[in-house]
Amino acid sequence: MKIFRKSRKFYAGYKKVLLKDCGSIILRDDEQVTFIHKNSEYDVAKKNWGYYATPSLNGRLKKFNFRTFVVRNTDNKFYIMLVHKEKYRQFRKYISDQKNKMICEITEGIKKA
């Protein structure tokens, strides 16, 4: 694993939100990085064919109180968003403010949003 630190700020989204790019990580095959916030975790694992972009949706993510949604923005780009169950109200406000559309929830299979 190799870590590159940076400090770049930029605006993104329909309603411009300031983001801070803190760095980049290069993983070798079969390496994983885990992001931790309080009692929740999110993993990304590198394989020789690509990446496991998330832990199991209905396993570890659910265990760590995340719900998973597919969202489309105003440029017709699709995103997978992980929402902590205690932050669902803030997520709905963000989706509305950014003029995004929730396409479906995939926490435990596909459910229309």
C-alpha positions, 0 to 999 in steps of 0.5 A: 500500500502506498499513501499520497497526502494532498490538500486540495479543495474544490466545489462539487454538486448542484448546490456547490459543496466544498470538498477537501481531497486529503490524499490517495491510496494505491492498493496491491492485489488482495489489500484492503483499506478500512474507513472508520467513523465511531462504531461504523466501518467501510472497506474497499478491497483490491483484487486482480480483476478490480475492487470490492467497492463495498462490504456486503450490502446486507451483511457488514454494511447493514451490521454497521447500520448503513443503508445503500442507495442508487442515486442519479444526479442532474447530469444523469450520472449514477452513484452508490451512496451509503447512509448511516441509519441515524442520518437518513433525514439529513440524506433526504435533505441533501438529495433534495437540495442537490436536485438528485433522485433516489432510484432505489435502495439495495440494502437487502435487494432492489427496492424502488425508492 
